[in-house]
Amino acid sequence: MNSAQLDLEAKLADQRAADLRQSADQGALDEARGELDRYQSAIDGVAAAMYVGGRSDGLSAVVAADSPQQVIDELSVQRVIAEEMAIRMQGFRQARTRADAAARASTDSAAAARSAAKQAAVVRARLQARQSDLMLQVEAVKAQYSVLTPEQRAVLADPGPPPPAPDPERPSDPAVIAAPAPADVPGGQNEVVVQAALTQLGKPYSWGATGPDAFDCSGLIQWAFLQTGRKLPRSSQALADGGTPITQTDLRPGDIVTFYSDVSHAGIYIGEGMMVHASTFGTPVKVAPISSSPFHNARRY
């Protein structure tokens, strides 16, 4: 849930950034079009003046003139009009280039904004579906809890300490490999991690919480590892990407196990196929089989 929420927040940030770019590009486009309209009006005015004044070449001035001085005056006026027209046309062409570029940028940023909005909607729908699924699980757990006997409820309320690791010299089940002693784990730190996490059994789940009063899945992991002076990534997805890859058959107490295709959950392996984790809303920190959720991968830190 934590990683899915972080993904949604990232997509919404992308959407806001794309909307801002689109708004800025649209403003630039409107300004460029306004400049283009001003040049168009100026060119229309010069063209109208030339039309009213007759032809713009020197022959018209010679033919229509009554004296040499009038020829000079007419040619001077026509030259000024021609220069003005050239300046206006150059400005018009430049404004047209800027308007075309602004139009392309506005189109691209609008498409990017639509894409960002679509991606955010997909992530939001996935998160809502995940939340709905979790709520169904909560209701199912409540229904199961309601039919438990008082004795069964008492056991759930106080599960007691975890069973001790079997004696490696006299295993109770030869098919089960005993969990390694703390010396087999570098510095025995992961054994401390397991014990630290188990002291938090029964603490409530709260999304985004990192203890010590409440935890979410990655918050419990981060808190337990901090007891050994190590700081791990904050999200389940980041936990699944870090550390040393471990196969499910090579798990040792203190390894991180992650679940679901979107890597939205994680726990701490404690041995014998069990983990300690903060699972979901309404369910406190507890011990559960790693087979209780779809396994994704395992990492050793």
N, C-alpha and C positions, 0 to 999 in steps of 0.2 A: 504494500500500500504506500509506504514511504517513497519508494522509487517511482511508482506510478504518479504520485502527486508531484514529485520533483519534475518529472517529464512534462506533466501538464503545465506547471508554472513556466518551464522553459519555452514551451510552444506558445503560451500566451504572451510571453515577453517578445518572442519573434514576431507575433502578430502585431503587437503594439508598435514595434520598431518599423515593420513594413507599412503600417497605416501612417506613421509619421512621415516616412519617405514618400509615400504616395501623395499625402497632403502637400508636402513641400514641392514635389514635382508638378502637382496640379497648379499650385500658385505660380511657379515659374512659367508654366504653359499659358496661364491667363495673362501674365505680364507680357510675355512675348507676343501673344495675339493682340493685346492692346497696342503695343509698339508697332506691329504690322499694320493695324488699322490707321494709326496716325500717319505712317508713311504713305499708305494708300490714299488718304485724304489729300496729303500734300501733292502727290503725283497727279491726282485728278485735278487739283487746282492749277498746276503748271500746264497740264495738257489743255485745260479749258482756256487758259490765257493765250496759248499758242493758237488754238482754234479760232478764237475771237480775233486775234491779231493777224490771221492769215498764215501763209506758208512760212516755214522757219528757215528757208534758205536765202541766200543773198540776192537771188534773181528777183524775188518779190519786192525787196526793198528798192532795187534799181528801177523796176518797172513802175512802181507806185509813187516814187519820189518826185517832188516838184523842183528840187534843187540838190546840188552836191551835198550841202550840209544836212539836208533831210536824209540823204542816203547814209551818211556817216551815223546819224542819230539812230536810224532804223537798224542798221547793222549792229550797233552797240547794244541796243535793247535785245535783239535776237540772240546775241552772244551771251548776254547775262542770263536770258531764259534758258538757253541750251546748257550753260554751266550748272544752273540751278537744277535742271532736269537730271543731269548726269549725277550730281551729288545725291539727289533724292532717290534715284534708281539704285545707286550703290548702297545707300542705307536700307532701301527696301529689300534688296537681295540679301544683305546681312541679317536683317530682321527675319526674313523668311527662313534662312538657315537656322537661326536660333529657335524659331518657332517649331520647325520640323524636329530639331533635336529634343526640345522640351516635350513635344508630343510623344516621341519614342520613349523618353524616360518615364513620362507619366503612364504610358501603356504598360511598360515593363514593371513599374512599381505597383500598379494596380493589380497586375497578374500575381506579383509576389505577395501582395496583401491577401488576395483571394486564396492563394495556396496556403499561406500561413494560417488563415482562418479555418480552412478545411482540415489541416493537420491538427490544429487545436481541438476542433470538433471531434475528430476521430479519437484523440487521446482522452478527451472528456467523456466520450461515450464508453470507452474501454474502462476508465476509472469508475464511472457510474455502474457499469455492469459488474465490475469487481466488488464494489461496495454492496450492490444488491445480493451478489453471491455470498458475501460475508454475512450479511444480515440474515439470509436464509440459513446459513450454518449456525448462527447464533440462536435463531428460533428452534432449529433442530436440537441443539445442545440443551436449550431450556426445556424442550419437550421431553428429552431423555432424562434430564435432571428431575423433572416433576414426578416421574414414576419410580425414582429410587427410594429405597427404604431408608429410614433414619440412620441405620448402621452404615449403609453405603455412602450416604452423604457425609457422615463423620470421617470416613476413610478419605474421601476426596478433599475434605477441608484440611486434613492433616495427614498427608501421605507419608510422613516420617522421613528419616534420612535415606539416601540412596543405598542400595545394597553394596557391600564391600566387594572389591575386585576379587575374583577367585584366586586361590593360592596356586601359583604357576607349577609348584611341585606336585600338588594333588588336585588337579582340576576336577570340578564336579561333573563336567561334561567334556570328554576328550575332544569333541568336535568343535568346541569353542576355544578360541585362542584368547588367553588372558590379556587384559589391557596392559600395556607396558608400564613399568614402574616409572616414577617421576624422573629418574636419572636418564631414561631413554629419550625423554623429551628435552631439548636443549634448555639447560638450566632448571628443569622441572617447572618452567613457567606455565605451561599449558595445564598442568595439574592444578595450579593455583587458580587459573582462569575458570576451570570447571567448578572448583569448590566455591569460588566467589559467586558464580552465576547461580549455583544451587542455594546459596544463602538468600536469594531473592525470590524463591518460590512463594507463590501467593500474592506477590505484588501486582497491582492492577495494570492492565494494558491501557496505554494512552498514546495516540499517534504523535510522533515527534518527540516523545519523552525520552530522556537519557538517564533517568534515575536521580536520586536513589528512591524516590517515592513511587514512581511509575515508569514504565518502559514501553517502547515499541520494539520490534524484532532487532533492528540494527542498533538501537539504543542500548539494549541489554548486552549485546556483544561488545560494543564499544566500552561500556562501563566495566565489564568483567576484565577486558584486556588492560584497561587503565590501571587496574589493581596490580599489574605487573610492570607498570611504567611504559606500556606500549599503546600507541594511539592508532586505531584501525580506521578505514574509511567509514563514512557515515551511512551510506545507503547499501541495500542488499545487492544492487547491481554492481556497485564498485567493489564490494567484498568478493563477488563472484569473479571479478576480473583480476584481482590482486593475489598476493601470496604465491604459494607453490601448488600447482594442480595435483590433486590426489584422487585416485580411483575410489569407488565406493567400497571395494574390498580391502583397501589399505587404510581405512579410517582409523584414527587414534583419538582418544579423549583430548578435547581442546581444538580439534579441527572445526572449520566452519562448513556447514552444509547449507545449500541454497535450493530453492524450490520454485516450481512453476516456469512456464516457457518465458514469461516476462520477468523472471527473477524478482518477484515481488515479496519474497519472504526468505528468512535465513534463521538458523539456529546454531547452537554449540553442541557438537557431538560429545557424549559422555561415556560411550562404550556400550556394548551389548545391544547394538542397533537402536539405541535411545539417544534423545537429544533433550536439552533444556532450551525453551524458547518462550518469547512473548508473542502469542499467536494472533489474536484479533480482539476487537471490541467485546467487552463483556466476559472475556476469559483471562484469568490471571496468568502470571508466569508459571509454567508447569513443565513436567517431564512427559515426553510422548515418543512413540516410535518414529523413526525417520521415514518409515513406509506410510505414515499417515498423510503425507502430502506428495505430489508429483516431484520426484527428485530431479534437480537440474545439474549441479556439480558440487565439488568439494574443494576447499582450499586450506592449506596449512600456513599459518603465520608464525 
